[in-house]
Amino acid sequence: MATLRHATTGIKLLFLLAAALLAGREAAFPQTPRTAPDPGERSAELRVMTYNIHHGAGNEECAPRAAGSAPAADCGLNLERIADVIRSARADIVGLQEVDRFWVRSGGVDQPRALAQLLAMSVCFGPNLQLPNEEGAGGPREYGTAILSRFPLRDCRNEHLPRVADANEQRGLLSADVETPRGTVRVMVTHLSVVAADRVPQTEELAKAAAASRIPTVLMGDLNTRPDAASLRPLLARAKDLWTLAGHGDGLTSAAHPQRPPRSRIDYILATSGITANGIEVVVNGVTRMASDHYPILARIQLTGAR
């Protein structure tokens, strides 16, 4: 029954997004929200979230596929549940990691567009992996990061980050300018390598990008390292870790599990000058324990002026 339910969810999303199957392999694609945000709604405060969504695959227990079997959608796949997490948090701007386009494992769905449709938000997507298509999916596979926003997005762009060996997975830095009622904020989203040697030059590139921005900037994502890591120092010299300023407790985000507590703080929301944090929390509840292998972080921020 669980497999049938998840297959039905994937089919429903495929019908919803049939037009998206003709989309080109663009690095980023802004989309206008179906409903324009009220300029006065929560205008003094922005709710910003980072979330590694594990391509929508949750923590349901299921039998592993036999070796050599044909690719199939993950048995824990539930992208609508990811949308419910974001909706329940009333997030205005969301940085996502581990986002699929046209993978069989995620039902062949164009996930950035699907989430934008489900949430009536603007979206841009940065592919860091581009692979041949699989039978049963709608186009060449892509995998990367995304930005969702209640407000208009412009200048959406994705830049690949350095790595010490070509065999290591390509990572990137996705950025866009978000035109909020209180002014423009630059949003950067990344997912750094699991290889420690890669993270050194990658973090240096993030620090350069934060320093080069001339407007208030939020940088968020899965940095795959602890806050006391030496590789983070160049970045933390350019952008403040909002958890250290406004968080309470240990801020652990990984791994999310229905029974076991998280062990690591590897997901971050950072900000440059011109931004203050009114509060920040790891969103832990019955839904987020199941929705992904990471918990989301939600920060309440205000723009205080130009840099």
Protein Blocks (a to p, Z undefined) as FASTA:
>chain_A
ZZmmmmmmmmmmmmmmmmmmmpccdfbdcdddfbdcdfkgoklbccdddddehgopacbd
cddddehiacdddfkbcfklmmmmmmmnopabdcdehiaehiakloopafklmmmmmnop
acddddfbdcdddehiabdcddddddddfbdcehiacdddddfbfkbccddddddddddf
kbccddddddddfbfklmmmmmmmmmmmmmmpcbdcddedjehiafkbfklmmmmmmpcc
fklmmpgcjhpabdcdfkbccfbdcbdcdddehiacfbdcddddfklmmmpmcdcddddd
ddfbdZZ
